[in-house]
């Protein structure tokens, strides 16, 4: 490792006789270092499948997975499932983010709101959302509303917690400043409170995206008749590991894309502190 | 909150002001103070003498503090804090014009920034400015509101010595142009003498010393009158001349004894 990461010195170092100590830190960062492990894993999969060490019934060969993905795209099943799942996740996420943000604002901006809202949400937080599914099925049936509401329930808690925390940790000195400038309550909320709570909100969003995908997978595996999860469940019944792997790859891509989207928004919205972070 | 149109009535009138944070004792104990329109008053005092409490009372920021007394200040009061208190998520110009409701707010903000030497930095983020520049921006934010009273709570306390000298010059010039009454809280006796028309020393919650400074407009520390005033004010603050009192500097044991007491 040390030979890989050793910094390359300029050539004219002949007269430089500084005694340098052994480096204790991890060294220079490796470009695209995050991808090396993934590539190694994929390589192991290819080699294992090619040499027959991996039984195709345990894990399909990578080329078969690519082939299956091609077939699924050709007959339109993959797009259709992806669209269904994507819409489901987006609706649940949107609903959850909206509810979480509104509750956080009400609770963060008024003491009465906080007394009414914060307690129940702390209780809700300690119940895993997925444990509510049996009750939700009884109330809402097994159709789309149950799925979307389950996702929304999983999403609104992190959004609420982090936005509320963001609101509460805005420094009192800024409120004091706003008082001396004679701004109205509306202006105070718009110029001080909302931008001040933005970092918290976006942190909540990143947790929310992960939660929404987790909830999506669970609700799609239970009683779904469409979507990626349904495709995976069917494939599982027929022992088609290639389709299962395709489904998992799609979930991974969904997750990565959503996280990248939030990070992008974060970079744009928090440009005022970008140079601090970098 | 009465405003004064007439030149003769003071900009600030404080009568028997009491403030206390706990039942043990008051921070301000019946303080009386008048500040004339356009007058620059420096407020000196030891830690805990009630300087900031008085300033916060005048700024109307002492909600929840027990107290009595009459305070009359103008309608337009601006506060400069020790930290620049710029909102980090607003660009410098938006910080300056925050809460301004006139149509030409941006134009006035730009003008105020130019006045403090920050022309061209309107679109900068606060963290891109140096400490001195941030404090200039906060001065611009105060002055763009055309205050009749400017309250400054150790505004240069966090700046380095060189920047502070430049800020003194700037503040003097701005005050000559805008003519607000100023109450400047400071620890720094030299700063008080250089800047103010009048120096007030607060002790035990009342005005202990109140004197006009008659040193002309160009004030130099080399001036013997400056040094005498400095020694006098330091004595009022309970410090015999600080440099001479350093142990081991001189042979006279009586002086050492006096400094120690």
Interface residues (C-beta under 8 A of the other chain):
Chain A: X173 X174 X176 X177 X178 X179 X180 X181 X182 X183 X187 X191 X192 X195 X196 X198 X272 X273 X275 X276
Chain B: X59 X60 X61 X77 X78 X79 X81 X83 X85 X87 X88 X89 X90 X91 X98 X99 X125 X127 X128 X141 X145
